[in-house]
């Protein structure tokens, strides 16, 4: 798995529709051949995720690849100098980029279990229940989407009962979550949630190991649905001395 951060110049997106990240995703697709881009549209689940975080002085877009199938989008991210975004009067310049060391699922498995952690939903997260999108926070529902990608790209079989057991090991300490909306297409708004939480783990070692693996994998896969269009981006922090 690979991950690249692009530092973009700040821009006024208050009147931009749909979301900036949706527009940037389209720009990345236009940076490759039409045949390759069309191939991504037929893939489910998508072998990549991306999200945008706006800071005081700049904007960071993180692009993550779950398999070599996503190399074309990372190749574009590594060479692009600016993004032409419809709705903005000037191109969005790339000020810098950081390519993080590649990591494998095997390496994630060997990492120490999470004992105390902070999780930030850096971009709005949503999941599907039946045919409807839901914004009520549910770690189980969100991790089920992560397991789907893990199973697809790592050839594993992490099933729902196993995920339910993993979620039972979480001991929530603080929540700061709220409802949000995400414009996936012009005038098409999805309900979602965003915010932060703090938690510890307590339970059988195998359940904590599963939870730790899924949360770390989610930093590449994203949490929930529509992660290829900027939703469900997370930042995970391990608290060494809680």
N, C-alpha and C positions, 0 to 999 in steps of 0.2 A: 504494500500500500504506500502511496506517495501523497504528499501534501505541499501546496504552494500558497504563500500569502502574497497578494499584490497590494501594495500601498498606492492608493489613488488620491489625486488631489480632491479637495473638498468641492462639492457642488450643491447648488440649491435644488432639492428634489421635492419641494413642497407641492408643486403643481405637476409633478411627473406621474403619469399613469401608463401602465401599471407600475409596480415597484421597481426600483433601480436594479435590483439583482435579477429580476426577470429580463430586463433590457440587456444587462451585461451577459446573461446566459445566451441570449440571441446573438449578441455580437461575437461571442466565442464560437458559436455554431457557424457563423458566416466566415470565420477565419480558417475553416477547413473545407475540404471538397464537399460538394453537395451530396455525393454518394455516401461519404462517411457520416456526415451530419444526419442524413436520412436514416442511416443504420441505427443511430442512437434512439431515434423516436420509436423504433420497434422493440427496443429492449425493455424488459420488465423483470426484475427491478433494474433501474439504471446503475451502471458501474461507477458512478461518481456522485458527489454532492458538492454544493457550494452555498455560501452565505456571505452577507455583507454586514459589517459592523461600522457604524459612523461614530467617529471620535471628534474631539474638539478641533483638531487641526487637519485631519485627513480621514480617509475611509479605507478600511481593510476588507478585501475580498479573499476568502479562503476557498481554495479549490482542492478537493480530495479525490483520489482515485482508489477504488477498491480492487481493481484488477488491471492487467495490461490492456484490456479492452478500452479503458479510458485514457490511454496514452495520447491519442490525438488531441483531446481537450487540454491536457497538461502541456503538450507541445505548443499549442496556441498561447496558453497563459504564460509560457516562458519567453515567448518572443514578442508579444504584443507591446506596443509603445503607447497607444492611446485607444480609447473606445469612442466610437461615434454612436451617440445615443439619441434616438428621436425624442424630441421634446426638450432637449437641452440646446442652448445656443452655441455651445462650443464643445469640442471633444473632451473627454475625461482622460487626463494624462496619467500614465503609470509612473509614479515617483521612485519606486523601488520594488524589489521582490525578494522573498526568502524561500528557498526550497529546503524543507525539513528532511532529515534523514529518513530513508525508506524503512518501513517496519513490516513485519509479517504477523499473521495471527498467532503463529507459534511463539513469537517473542512476547506478544501480549499475554499469552497463557502463562509464561514463565515469570511475569512481573509479580511482585508481592501483592496480596489482596488489599483492597481498599478497606481501611478501618474507619476513617473519618474523611468526609469529602464535601466539597461545595460544587454545585452544578448550576450553571447559568444557561438558560434558554436565550441565547444571544440573538436569535431571530425567531419569530412566532412559530410555534409547533402545533400541529393538528394531526388527528388520526381519524380513520374511518370506522364507523360502527354501522354495519349493514351498508346501506347506500348513502348514508349521511356523514358529513364531516362533523367532528365533535371537538369542542374547545375545553371541556372539563378535564382538568389534569388527571391522568391515569398513567402511572409509571408502567404498569403491566401492559396496557394497550400500546404505549410508545415503544417499549422494549420488544414487543412482538414484531414490530416492523423492523427493528434492528436484527432480530433473530432470522427473519425472512431473508435479509441480505447476507447475513453470515452463513446461513445454510446454502444459499445459492452460489456464493463465491468461494466458500471454503470447503464445500462438499460435506457439511456436517448435518446433523439432525437434532437441533435443539428445539424441543417441542413445548407446547403451551404449559403443561403441568410442571415442567422443569423451570420455566420462566416464572410461574406463579410462586414456586418455592424460593427462587432467587429474590423476588420482590419482598417476600416475607422477612427477609433478613435486614431490611432497611428500617432504621429507627430515625424518623424525621425529627429535627430539632427546631428549625426555623423555615418558614415559608415567606416569600415575597413575590407571589405570582398574581397576575391579573389577566383579564381577557384582552384580546387584541384582534385586529382584522388584518388580512393580507390580501392585496389585490393581485390575483394570479393572472388575470386578463383584464382588459379595460372594462371597468364597472362590474367585474366578477369578484366579489369579496368572500374570502373564506374565514370562518370564525377560528380563532386560535388562542393560545395562551403564551405568555412570555414572562420572564422574571428569573428569580434565583431561589435556591433552597440549600439548606445545610443539613447533613445527615451523618449518621454513623451506621455501622453494620454489626449485627450480633446474630449468631446462629451457626449451623453446621458449616464446616470449612468448605465443602463442595458447593453449597448454595452461595456463599460469599464469593467463591472463585468464579462462579457463573455470572453473578452480578457484576463483578469487577471486569470480567472479559467483555460483557455486553456494553457497559458504560464506556470503556476505553475504545471499543470498536465503533461506538456511536460518534466519537469525535471525528471519525472518517466518514461514516455512513449517514450521519444525521439521525435525528429522532423524529419518527412519525412519517407523514406523507409529504409529497411534493418537495423533497429535499434537493432534487436537481434544479429546482427553480428558486431556491433560496430559503426555504422553510426548514425549521428544525435544526438549525446550526447550534451546537453546544460548545461550551467551554467547561472543562472538568479540572478541578483543583483538588489535589490530595492534601489534607491537613496533617502535617507531621506531628504537631504538638497542639491538639485541640484543647 
